[in-house]
Amino acid sequence: MTDVVVAGAGLAGLVAARHLAESGQDVTVFETRTEVGGRVRTAHEDGYTFDRGFQVIFSAYPAVQRELDVEALSPRPFTPGATIARPHHRSVLSDPLRNPTAAPQTLFNRDVRTSDKLRLFTLQRELAGRDHESILDGGGSTIAEYLDAKGFSQRFIKRFAAPFYGGITLDRSLGTDSAVFEYTYKMLSEGEIFVPADGMQAMPEQLADAAIAAGATIETGRAVTGVQSDAGSDEVRVTVGSETVTADGAVVATDPKTAAELTNVDTIPTDALGCVTQYFSLPTSKAPSMGKRIVLNAASERPNTIAPMSTVAPEYAPEGMELYSATVLGTPDDDDETLAAAVREALGSWYPAAGFDDLRLLRTDRVPFSQFAQPPGFRRQLPDPDAPTGPVALAGDYTRWSSIQGALESGKIAAELLG
């Protein structure tokens, strides 16, 4: 009989497995797919690197600093701030303290009023003195309501906050709980956002290596289809295919829908926010200068953002080519070419001096479940990690908040419950 079974080799499950193994327990991880990572996956094709959905790592996340060897990931950081784009117009908004070279561009940015820039600076100083958990325990209003109450102009909200935080929360209407805004804004002010040189899947692969080094066993291609434990019982029966594994405890770290089915915990959130990410190539000789900033669409929702991936991480594209990712929020029914046409039109209007005749669509990823919905007060409805019956713990961002931080932190909490 093994000590602990972990169902799912996503971020949460891998962190739980490592901590449990380091505490001396015999741990086996079962993963449905043939590779680790859960929602964090990367494909490599023809010299290009394609992450499934536009994802980045916040270096200031406490759990990132604790659970990952960031330097070993060869981080490729974005330049702080963003480019605000409209037809025939672009401007830069950045943090002059963290990116002094962009200070003149930010100072003379007419898309954002001086009063809004001062409010951003004031908010940065205010959040610097607040504890992470107290921020998450706050909130209670939408991001839109929060920004309005803080005195930010509608111009700032429409041209910057909606596309930028729409990209983070997958909700351009800014209906997400304001605690998510405060937490992520604090993280943006205190660190970088980056991608690993080998793609986002390098993160769960590193976590898997650490779990194995600690003594855990990871079996891929094996789905957990049942978790049974009685109230007051000191063991759990885990069904894996035709096999039943008896253990002292189990961590359920699957996707939300599967976790709800395995544990009968009906408070696990399953309302999904999705997105579509398209990848495009362009010869470097014909590429406009975008720098290493995310480009925000201040004029329309399609695409919401475009990221110059190979400028940030040259490893993402073969020599002589550039790779861009474009994100459309939601789960539109439009076919790939219709969505790609909107990207070409947007780029052509933002960079009219450049030529996009050779812009080629390489890949389209439709991700129906990127995050769970996080309306005001959502954390009060989330399940406790010990909600399942018996010695079973939940591990997933759905016990914290929808983020890499939430997933990593939840794995450690689940391990402590069963440790």
Buried (B, 14 or more C-beta within 10 A) or exposed (E): EBBBBBBBBBBBBBBBBBBBBBBEBBBBBBBBBEBBBBBBBBBEEEBBBBBBBBBBBBBBBBBBEEBBEBEEBBBBBBBBBBBBBBEEEBBBBBBBEBBEEBBEBBEEBEBBBEEBBEBBBEBBEEBEEEEBEEBBEBBBBBBBBBBBEBEBBEBBBBBBBBBBBBBBBBBBEBBBBBBBBBBBBBBBBBBBBBBBBBBBBBBBBBBBBBBBEBBBBBEBEBBBBEBBBEEEEEBBBBBBEEEEBEBBBBBBBBBBEBBBBBBEBEEBBBEBBBBBBBBBBBEEEEBBEBBBBBBBBBBBBBBBBBBBBBBBBBBBBEEEBBBBBBBBBBBBEEEEEEBBBBBBBBBBBBBEEBBBEEBEBBBBBBBEBBBBBBEBEBBEEBBEBBBBBBBBBBBBBBBBBBBBBBBBBBBBBBBBBBB
